[in-house]
């Protein structure tokens, strides 16, 4: 197996384990009845146009910025400006959420630079960028988010769901 195939496989996520988020005092059910399927979150991650990326500087100052992104193979690929890049270099933990406060999807994890030495991922990414944003990047750049947790709800608190991902 090539290094790129190993990288692709390590980035692609399997279905996570679902449970309820801990939000005391807001009436989140304790049972699993009514939880959302993981496909609910992935469909929204796939079709969203703008994604809010939250980072923190080395001294803990928060920063949030809207970006374009592509959900591909179970990972989120995105680019950011200089301030967010400095923050990511100091602390690769980020949170990303979609624009809606009613149909919520939030993902958290660690980012790493998007590289594609064997060219296995970038062509798919570039085609997705063209289809979604009418923009074709020249080369891999930006970051890939490796998910640790995700949250979603569309009828809070009844369907509030948290997913946890295995650490690699």
C-alpha atoms as one frame of an Amber mdcrd trajectory, in Angstrom:
protein
   0.000   0.000   0.000   1.385   3.410  -0.908   1.921   6.122   1.705  -0.842
   8.177   0.065  -3.312   5.306   0.275  -2.418   4.923   3.968  -2.935   8.677
   4.457  -6.298   8.541   2.670  -7.426   5.587   4.750  -6.282   7.251   7.987
  -8.177  10.442   7.125 -11.393   8.721   6.109 -13.604   8.140   9.111 -15.830
   5.220   9.938 -19.243   5.783  11.448 -18.807   7.146  14.954 -20.509   6.078
  18.163 -23.650   8.123  18.909 -24.888   9.208  22.316 -26.425  12.272  23.935
 -24.464  15.455  24.605 -24.183  16.588  28.213 -26.105  19.867  28.422 -27.473
  19.968  31.985 -30.630  21.958  32.540 -31.748  22.040  28.891 -33.943  18.940
  28.813 -31.797  16.713  26.604 -33.336  13.228  26.844 -31.365  10.495  28.563
 -32.540   7.768  26.166 -31.277   7.114  22.660 -34.779   7.358  21.206 -35.003
  10.183  18.680 -31.268  10.641  18.157 -30.155  11.643  14.675 -28.304   9.283
  12.326 -24.740  10.225  11.352 -26.003  10.700   7.785 -28.000  13.726   9.019
 -24.739  15.502   9.862 -22.760  14.335   6.828 -25.459  15.437   4.382 -25.360
  18.937   5.849 -21.560  19.008   5.940 -21.539  17.994   2.286 -23.983  20.597
   1.023 -23.143  23.606   3.236 -21.548  26.560   1.481 -20.012  28.402   4.437
 -18.343  26.871   7.476 -17.331  28.802  10.589 -13.877  27.735  11.806 -12.975
  28.519  15.418  -9.340  28.545  16.490  -7.400  29.830  19.494  -4.052  31.604
  19.569  -1.090  30.356  21.597  -2.236  32.580  24.483  -5.855  31.379  24.186
  -7.471  34.267  22.278 -10.410  32.884  20.264 -10.872  33.585  16.571 -13.739
  32.583  14.255 -13.902  32.997  10.490 -16.233  31.772   7.719 -14.537  29.678
   5.028 -15.325  27.481   2.042 -14.819  23.776   2.633 -15.338  20.360   1.106
 -16.594  17.313   3.001 -14.880  14.398   1.267 -14.280  10.839   2.393 -15.264
  11.560   5.981 -12.966  14.571   6.391 -13.354  18.331   6.056 -10.868  20.145
   3.795 -10.612  23.936   4.106  -8.321  26.907   3.842  -7.900  29.869   6.194
  -6.106  33.189   6.319  -2.888  34.164   8.102  -4.346  34.700  11.605  -6.097
  31.332  11.673  -2.994  29.693  10.204  -0.866  31.100  13.053  -3.435  29.858
  15.547  -3.528  26.383  13.995   0.265  26.201  14.032   0.175  27.001  17.766
  -2.840  24.808  18.531  -4.248  22.402  15.903  -7.523  21.857  17.788 -10.450
  23.533  16.038 -14.211  23.617  16.032 -16.251  24.079  12.876 -19.956  24.791
  12.696 -22.429  25.423   9.942 -24.394  28.650   9.681 -27.767  27.552  11.049
 -28.570  27.897  14.729 -31.726  25.829  14.218 -30.399  22.918  12.137 -27.087
  22.642  13.968 -23.968  20.708  12.972 -20.750  21.255  14.931 -17.553  19.246
  14.437 -14.420  19.271  16.578 -10.990  17.803  16.126  -7.405  18.320  15.127
  -6.256  19.687  11.794  -3.183  18.897   9.762  -1.880  20.395   6.532  -3.572
  19.074   3.379  -0.920  17.356   1.311  -1.420  14.902  -1.523   1.985  13.673
  -2.739   0.541  10.848  -4.862  -2.367  12.867  -6.266  -5.016  10.471  -4.947
  -7.223  13.002  -3.147  -6.636  16.365  -4.803  -8.438  15.625  -8.117 -11.612
  14.679  -6.199 -11.233  17.758  -3.997 -10.704  20.074  -7.001 -13.763  18.689
  -8.818 -15.867  19.156  -5.686 -14.650  22.779  -5.419 -15.646  23.427  -9.038
 -19.095  21.899  -8.546 -19.740  23.740  -5.295 -17.988  27.100  -5.703 -17.132
  27.381  -9.424 -13.477  27.615  -8.398 -10.626  25.236  -9.212  -7.574  25.285
  -6.934  -4.166  24.691  -8.523  -2.669  22.512  -5.812  -3.408  21.040  -2.390
  -3.299  23.647   0.357  -5.055  24.417   3.594  -6.005  21.859   6.176  -7.804
  18.580   6.821  -9.911  18.217   9.964  -9.667  14.866  11.745 -12.876  14.551
  13.728 -12.923  13.729  17.421 -16.539  14.682  18.128 -19.598  16.033  16.333
 -22.922  17.426  17.493 -26.214  18.025  15.716 -29.843  18.827  16.325 -32.768
  20.129  14.327 -35.415  19.966  17.059 -33.561  20.858  20.244 -33.465  19.260
  22.754 -35.400  16.185  21.547 -32.938  15.063  18.848 -29.667  16.482  20.248
 -26.999  13.955  19.303 -23.260  13.657  19.891 -20.929  11.398  17.938 -17.511
  10.326  19.151 -14.762   9.123  16.853 -12.063   6.588  17.591  -8.630   8.046
  18.111  -6.062   6.879  15.599
